[in-house]
Amino acid sequence: MTTASALDGTPTVEQRPYYSVFGLDFVGLVVAVFFFAWSLSPSLIPREWLYQGLISGITSVTGYGIGVLLAYPARRWIAPRLTWWRRRRTARIIAQIVVTVLALVTVTGSLLVAANWQNDIRALMGIEDTTSFAYLRTGLVSVAIFAVLLLIGRGLRRVARGFAQFLSARLRIPVPAAHVIAPAVLAVAAVVFVDQVILASTSTAARFVFASDNNSTDPGVAQPLEPERSGSSASTSSWDSLGRQGRTFADGGLRADELTELNGTPAREPIRVYAGLQADTSTESQVQLILDELDRTEAWERDILVVSGTTGTGWVNPVAADSIEMIYNGDSAIAAIQYSFLPSWISFLVDGSAAKAAGDALIHGVHERWAQLPEDRRPKLVVYGESLGSQSAEAAFDGLVDLRSDIDGALFVGPPNSNSLWRSIVAARDPGSPEVLPEYHDGLEVRFAASRQDLGSSDGPWHDPRVLYLQHASDPVVWWGPGLLFERPDWLAEPPGADRVPSMRWYPIVTFWQVAADIMVGTSPPVGHGHNYEDVIPYGWAAVTAPGEWTDADTQRVADAISDMHLGD
């Protein structure tokens, strides 16, 4: 029996598909509920209820789409034979009610448990607890996001069906083929639109916004008077050309008199050279400017020369720069160039090759000039990189052997999961060694640490030149990658690291989005967690390249000074 449609053309209850629940696909709804519950499970970084709602809403609609796709084959070839189910309207209504109740119970229960999970992460990081009531609001946000995205998806589906009808009626394409071609063409058009219009315009807009920021100067930053610094009146690298982060770097740190007071022995004026994007349009010219600056400041006569990879905005962590200058009492030089003024996550997506090209050019340029010096008159040549800056620095080397043969030490902090050198070392770690803190060749060449305690836990020999990676178990930058989509990584199969909750589990697709979302708030936890390494960097430098007769007491003095200057302790 058939019944008339509603006046607006919407199918009545009797006409709606027998596999729907209140207008939603039954299988899609079930998978969406599972995805929602999984999205609330603990990840690496604690989240506020509003941010969690956004993540859960996107994850739920993703699950809904997957459920619809998975059910389609069964519906296409099996469902037509289930005529008995079509005739039982009462059974379908009961099934709808049962599914609705189970979904509400699952959602509410997951939200209540989610608050406790979040508090477990917060406890590990010393953050104030959230409340269960606050997390109940997450459900409302998730439903709103789910509804909006679902409406958009259904709108696109209608467009695809209309296009398929056009192909069949006007171009005489067979109906089955038209229903395959139409969504394929629209998918390609969507990808092109996103890539050429949305991402391109977003990138252009971002460049416009952040170009203005790059031209600004942080409060308290002024043109240095010391000739040892780029941007000074004696420098060939002008103050205006350095960019915001370059200006902050050039004016930062302690001067010679302050280092003398700190260490109790006469200090030299530290050298900091920098080439901003506005200095020249080509990377080669920037590198030449750095070499000219190193010549001008007589940096080749210092005890140590650090070549630093920068993050997307051109940032060099002041803790890393200040620490090495304190350790060497100013008898040091640091060189860096800017390859972008976009935040690292944007630079990684739209201009990731620039970081690698800049690091490769700078390190090779400096190394070539350094290698021409007599061996007994060369400074120690070490490389440093944090986050995307570590990827920039790694790009100069074909492998670990190449790295250790060319330089005198390396410190890499919070390396992105896509770093090829880091990945190769982790993949070749000693059998039984955990991925979260691997051991490679018994620690003879490369070591990994998350804290100062890790640096002192190994008593075996560590041959020069030393390579050290600092990485937290809770740092999403280190652990996020496409492999999370469909395969559980070793770091989630092994016992958790010091600041990851044991209750974190891997779920297909969901964990990928969870950790991706964690990246956006990766620096929100306190120092010592997430993507914040300022507390351990001084100890890392001392472990990699401390001067002769250096003691643990000296390291602690520097760490205390760094804490007073940067960490507010």
C-alpha positions in Angstrom: 0.0 0.0 0.0 1.2 3.5 -0.8 0.3 6.8 0.7 0.5 10.4 -0.5 3.5 12.5 0.1 3.5 15.5 2.3 2.6 18.8 0.6 6.2 19.9 0.6 7.3 16.7 -1.1 8.8 15.2 2.0 8.1 11.4 2.3 5.6 10.4 4.9 6.6 7.8 7.6 5.2 5.0 5.4 7.3 6.1 2.5 10.6 6.6 4.3 13.1 3.8 3.7 12.7 0.9 6.1 16.4 1.2 7.0 16.1 4.8 8.3 15.6 6.0 11.9 13.9 9.4 12.0 15.3 10.3 8.6 18.8 9.1 9.4 20.4 6.0 7.9 20.3 3.2 10.5 23.8 1.8 9.9 25.2 5.3 9.5 23.7 6.4 12.8 25.1 3.3 14.6 28.6 4.0 13.3 28.3 7.7 14.0 27.4 6.9 17.7 30.5 4.6 17.9 32.7 7.3 16.4 31.3 9.9 18.8 32.0 7.7 21.8 35.5 6.9 20.5 36.2 10.6 19.9 35.6 11.3 23.6 38.2 8.8 24.7 41.4 10.2 26.0 44.0 11.5 23.6 47.4 13.3 24.3 46.3 16.8 25.3 43.4 17.8 27.6 40.6 19.6 25.8 38.0 22.1 26.8 34.3 21.2 26.3 33.8 23.5 23.3 36.8 22.3 21.4 35.9 18.7 22.2 32.4 19.3 20.8 33.8 20.5 17.5 36.1 17.5 17.3 33.3 15.0 18.2 30.8 16.6 15.8 33.2 16.3 12.8 34.2 12.7 13.9 30.5 11.7 14.2 29.5 12.9 10.7 32.6 11.1 9.4 31.4 7.9 11.0 27.9 8.5 9.6 29.3 8.7 6.1 31.4 5.6 6.5 28.4 3.7 7.9 26.3 4.7 4.9 29.0 3.6 2.5 29.5 0.3 4.2 25.8 -0.5 4.2 25.3 0.4 0.6 26.3 -3.0 -1.0 24.1 -5.0 1.4 21.2 -2.6 0.8 21.7 -2.8 -3.0 21.8 -6.6 -3.3 20.4 -8.1 -0.1 17.7 -5.7 1.2 15.3 -6.1 -1.7 14.8 -9.7 -0.6 13.7 -8.7 3.0 10.1 -8.0 2.1 8.8 -9.2 5.5 10.6 -6.3 7.2 9.1 -3.8 4.9 5.6 -4.9 5.9 6.1 -4.7 9.7 5.7 -1.0 10.5 5.2 -1.6 14.2 8.5 -3.5 14.4 10.2 -0.7 12.6 8.9 1.9 15.0 10.0 -0.2 18.0 13.4 -0.6 16.4 13.6 3.2 16.0 12.7 3.8 19.6 15.2 1.2 20.8 18.0 2.6 18.7 17.2 6.1 19.8 17.3 5.2 23.5 20.5 3.2 23.1 22.1 6.2 21.3 21.1 8.6 24.0 22.4 6.3 26.7 25.6 5.8 24.9 26.1 9.5 24.2 25.3 10.6 27.8 27.4 7.8 29.3 30.3 8.6 27.1 30.1 12.3 28.0 30.1 11.6 31.7 33.1 9.2 31.4 34.9 11.6 29.1 35.1 14.2 31.9 36.9 11.6 34.1 39.2 10.7 31.2 40.1 14.4 30.7 40.8 14.7 34.4 43.2 11.8 34.3 45.2 13.7 31.6 45.0 16.9 33.6 46.3 15.2 36.7 49.4 14.0 34.8 50.1 17.5 33.7 49.1 19.3 36.9 46.1 21.1 35.4 42.9 21.9 37.3 40.1 19.4 36.9 37.1 19.9 34.6 33.5 19.0 35.6 31.1 16.4 34.3 28.4 19.1 33.8 30.8 21.1 31.6 31.4 18.2 29.4 27.7 17.5 28.9 27.6 20.7 26.9 29.9 19.0 24.5 27.0 16.9 23.3 25.0 19.9 22.2 27.9 21.3 20.3 28.5 18.0 18.6 24.9 17.6 17.5 24.9 21.1 16.0 28.1 20.4 14.1 26.8 17.0 13.0 23.5 18.5 11.7 25.3 21.3 9.8 27.8 19.0 8.1 25.1 16.4 7.4 22.9 19.1 5.6 25.9 20.1 3.5 26.6 16.5 2.6 23.0 15.8 1.7 23.0 19.0 -0.5 26.0 17.7 -2.4 24.3 14.3 -2.8 21.3 16.0 -4.4 23.6 17.9 -6.7 25.3 14.6 -7.7 21.9 13.0 -8.4 20.7 15.9 -10.5 23.9 15.8 -12.5 23.5 12.1 -13.0 20.0 12.7 -14.3 21.3 15.3 -16.7 24.1 13.0 -18.0 21.5 10.2 -18.5 18.8 12.4 -20.1 20.8 14.7 -22.3 24.0 12.8 -23.1 22.3 9.4 -23.2 24.8 7.9 -20.8 23.4 4.7 -19.2 21.9 5.3 -15.8 24.3 3.1 -13.8 27.3 4.7 -15.4 25.8 8.2 -14.9 25.5 7.5 -11.2 29.2 6.6 -11.1 30.5 9.4 -13.3 28.5 12.2 -11.6 29.9 11.8 -8.1 33.4 11.2 -9.5 33.3 14.4 -11.5 31.9 16.4 -8.6 34.6 14.9 -6.3 37.3 16.0 -8.7 35.7 19.4 -9.0 35.5 19.7 -5.2 39.2 18.7 -4.8 40.2 21.3 -7.4 38.0 23.9 -5.8 39.4 23.2 -2.4 43.0 23.2 -3.7 42.9 26.1 -6.1 40.3 28.3 -4.5 39.9 27.7 -0.8 43.5 26.7 0.1 45.0 29.1 -2.4 42.8 32.0 -1.2 43.4 30.9 2.4 47.1 30.8 1.8 47.0 34.2 0.2 44.9 35.6 3.0 47.2 34.0 5.6 50.2 35.5 3.9 48.6 38.9 3.9 47.7 38.7 7.6 51.0 37.2 8.7 53.0 39.5 6.4 51.7 42.4 8.5 52.7 40.5 11.7 56.1 39.9 10.2 56.6 43.6 9.8 55.8 44.3 13.4 58.2 44.3 16.4 57.6 42.8 19.8 57.3 45.1 22.7 60.6 45.7 24.4 62.7 44.7 21.4 65.1 47.3 20.0 67.8 47.5 17.5 71.0 46.0 19.1 74.0 48.3 19.6 76.5 45.4 19.6 78.2 44.8 16.2 78.2 41.1 17.0 74.5 41.0 16.1 72.6 41.2 12.8 70.5 44.3 12.6 73.0 46.5 14.3 74.4 49.6 12.6 77.6 47.5 11.7 75.6 44.7 10.1 75.0 44.1 6.4 71.7 42.5 7.4 69.5 45.5 8.1 67.2 45.7 11.1 64.1 46.2 9.0 64.9 43.1 6.9 65.0 40.7 9.8 61.3 40.3 10.3 59.5 40.1 13.6 61.1 36.9 14.9 64.5 37.8 13.5 64.4 41.1 15.4 63.4 39.3 18.6 66.2 36.8 18.1 68.9 39.5 17.3 68.1 41.6 20.4 67.5 38.6 22.7 69.7 36.9 25.3 72.2 38.1 27.9 75.1 40.5 27.0 78.7 39.9 27.9 78.5 41.7 31.3 75.4 39.7 32.3 77.1 36.4 31.3 80.2 37.4 33.3 78.0 38.0 36.4 76.2 34.7 35.9 79.3 32.5 35.4 81.8 34.4 37.4 84.4 34.6 34.6 84.9 37.2 31.9 82.5 36.5 29.0 82.6 37.4 25.3 79.8 39.1 23.5 77.6 36.4 21.9 77.2 36.4 18.1 73.8 36.1 16.6 73.4 36.4 12.8 70.1 36.2 11.0 68.8 36.7 7.4 65.1 37.5 7.1 62.9 36.9 4.1 63.0 40.6 3.2 66.8 40.6 3.0 66.6 38.9 -0.4 64.1 36.9 -2.4 66.4 33.9 -2.9 67.6 31.3 -0.3 71.1 31.4 -1.9 71.4 35.1 -1.3 70.2 34.7 2.3 72.9 32.1 2.9 75.5 34.3 1.4 74.4 37.1 3.7 74.8 34.7 6.7 78.3 33.8 5.5 79.1 37.5 5.2 77.8 38.1 8.7 79.9 35.2 10.1 83.0 36.7 8.4 82.3 40.2 9.6 81.7 39.1 13.2 84.7 36.7 13.1 82.4 33.9 14.2 84.8 31.3 12.9 87.1 32.1 15.8 84.5 31.3 18.5 84.4 28.0 20.5 81.1 26.9 19.1 79.0 27.7 16.0 75.3 26.7 16.1 73.3 26.5 12.9 69.7 26.6 13.8 66.6 25.6 11.8 63.7 27.9 12.4 60.0 27.3 12.6 57.5 28.6 10.1 57.5 32.2 11.4 61.3 32.2 11.6 61.3 31.6 15.3 64.3 30.4 17.2 63.5 29.2 20.7 65.1 31.8 23.0 65.6 29.1 25.7 67.8 27.2 23.2 69.8 30.3 22.2 70.2 31.6 25.7 71.2 28.2 27.1 74.1 27.6 24.6 75.4 31.2 25.2 75.3 30.7 29.0 77.0 27.3 28.7 79.8 28.8 26.5 79.9 32.1 28.4 79.3 34.0 25.2 82.1 32.3 23.2 79.5 31.3 20.7 77.8 32.1 17.4 74.3 31.2 16.3 73.1 31.5 12.6 69.6 31.2 11.3 67.5 32.2 8.3 63.8 32.8 7.8 62.0 30.8 5.0 58.4 31.8 5.8 56.4 34.1 8.1 53.4 31.6 8.4 52.8 29.6 11.5 54.4 26.2 11.4 51.2 24.2 10.8 50.3 26.4 7.9 53.8 26.4 6.5 53.9 22.6 6.8 50.7 22.3 4.7 51.2 24.9 2.0 55.0 25.4 1.8 56.6 22.4 3.6 59.4 22.2 1.0 60.7 25.7 1.9 61.8 24.5 5.3 63.8 21.7 3.9 65.3 23.8 1.2 66.3 26.5 3.6 67.9 24.1 6.1 69.8 22.2 3.4 71.2 25.4 1.9 72.2 27.0 5.1 73.9 24.0 6.7 75.7 23.1 3.5 76.8 26.7 2.9 78.1 27.1 6.5 79.7 23.6 6.5 81.5 24.3 3.2 83.1 27.4 4.6 83.8 25.8 7.9 85.5 22.8 6.3 88.1 25.1 4.6 89.4 26.2 8.0 92.4 24.3 9.6 91.0 21.6 11.9 92.7 23.0 15.0 91.1 26.4 14.3 87.6 25.4 13.6 84.7 26.1 16.1 82.5 23.2 17.1 79.8 23.0 14.5 76.5 21.8 15.8 72.9 21.9 14.5 69.7 22.7 16.3 66.1 22.5 15.3 62.8 22.5 17.1 59.5 21.3 15.6 59.5 22.2 11.9 62.9 23.7 12.5 64.2 20.1 13.2 62.8 19.0 9.8 64.6 22.0 8.2 67.9 21.0 9.9 67.6 17.3 9.2 67.0 17.9 5.5 70.7 18.7 5.0 71.8 15.1 5.7 71.2 11.9 3.8 71.3 9.8 7.0 72.8 9.4 10.4 76.3 8.5 9.1 76.3 11.7 6.9 75.2 13.8 9.9 77.8 12.5 12.3 80.5 12.8 9.7 79.8 16.4 9.0 79.1 18.1 12.3 80.1 17.9 16.0 76.7 17.4 17.5 73.0 17.8 17.0 70.0 18.7 19.3 66.5 18.1 17.8 63.5 19.0 19.8 59.9 17.9 19.3 60.5 16.4 15.8 57.5 16.1 13.5 56.5 12.5 12.7 57.3 13.1 9.1 61.0 13.8 9.7 62.7 11.2 7.5 65.9 10.9 9.6 64.0 10.6 12.9 61.7 7.9 11.4 64.6 5.9 10.0 66.4 5.9 13.5 63.2 5.0 15.3 62.4 2.2 12.9 65.8 0.7 13.4 65.7 0.9 17.2 67.1 -1.9 19.3 64.7 -4.9 19.7 62.4 -4.5 22.7 63.1 -0.8 22.8 59.9 1.3 23.1 59.0 3.7 20.3 58.1 6.5 22.8 61.8 6.6 24.0 63.8 4.3 21.7 67.3 3.0 22.2 69.5 2.9 19.2 72.7 0.9 19.1 72.8 0.9 22.9 72.9 4.7 22.9 76.4 4.9 21.4 75.5 7.6 18.8 71.9 8.8 19.2 69.8 9.1 22.4 66.2 10.1 23.1 64.9 11.8 26.2 61.8 13.4 27.6 63.2 14.8 30.8 66.5 15.5 32.6 66.1 12.2 34.4 66.1 10.3 31.1 69.4 12.0 30.2 71.1 10.6 33.3 69.5 7.2 33.2 72.0 5.6 30.8 75.5 4.8 32.1 77.0 3.4 28.8 79.3 5.3 26.5 78.0 8.0 24.2 80.4 8.6 21.4 81.1 12.0 19.8 79.5 13.6 17.9 76.4 13.1 19.9 72.9 13.4 18.5 70.0 13.9 20.9 66.2 13.9 20.3 63.9 15.4 22.9 60.3 14.1 22.7 57.4 13.8 25.1 55.0 10.9 25.1 52.2 13.6 25.0 53.6 15.6 22.1 51.1 15.3 19.2 53.6 16.8 16.7 55.9 13.8 17.3 53.2 11.1 17.0 50.7 12.4 14.4 50.9 10.9 10.9 48.8 9.3 8.2 49.7 5.9 9.5 47.3 6.5 12.4 44.3 6.2 10.0 44.3 2.4 9.7 47.1 1.0 11.8 47.8 1.0 15.5 51.3 2.5 16.1 53.8 0.9 18.4 53.6 3.8 20.8 50.0 3.0 21.5 50.6 -0.8 21.8 53.4 -0.5 24.3 53.2 0.7 27.9 52.5 4.5 28.0 55.2 7.1 28.4 55.4 9.3 31.5 52.7 11.8 30.6 50.3 9.7 28.5 47.3 8.1 30.2 47.1 4.3 30.0 43.4 4.5 29.0 44.2 6.0 25.6 43.3 3.5 22.8 43.7 3.4 19.1 40.6 3.5 16.9 40.7 3.5 13.1 40.3 7.0 11.6 39.2 8.5 15.0 42.7 8.5 16.6 44.1 10.2 13.5 41.6 13.1 13.9 42.1 13.2 17.7 45.9 13.6 17.5 45.5 16.0 14.6 43.3 18.1 16.8 45.8 17.8 19.6 48.4 19.5 17.5 46.3 22.7 17.5 46.6 22.9 21.3 49.9 21.2 21.6 51.5 24.1 23.5 48.7 24.6 25.9 49.9 22.2 28.6 52.5 23.3 31.2 56.2 23.2 30.4 57.4 19.6 30.4 54.3 18.3 28.5 52.9 18.4 25.0 55.1 20.5 22.7 56.8 22.4 25.5 60.5 21.5 26.1 61.9 24.6 27.7 62.6 22.9 31.0 64.9 20.2 29.5 66.6 22.1 26.7 69.5 23.4 28.9 70.2 19.8 30.1 70.0 18.6 26.5 72.6 21.1 25.3 74.9 20.2 28.2 74.6 16.5 27.3 75.3 17.0 23.6 78.1 19.6 23.6 79.3 20.8 27.0 82.7 22.5 27.1 85.7 20.8 28.9 85.6 20.4 32.7 81.8 21.2 32.7 80.0 19.8 35.7 76.4 19.0 36.7 76.5 22.0 39.0 77.3 24.2 36.0 74.3 22.7 34.1 72.0 23.3 37.1 73.2 26.9 37.4 72.3 27.5 33.7 69.0 25.7 34.1 68.0 27.8 37.1 68.9 31.0 35.2 66.8 29.9 32.2 63.9 29.1 34.6 64.1 32.6 36.1 64.3 34.3 32.7 61.7 32.3 30.8 59.6 30.0 32.9 58.7 32.3 35.7 60.0 30.0 38.5 
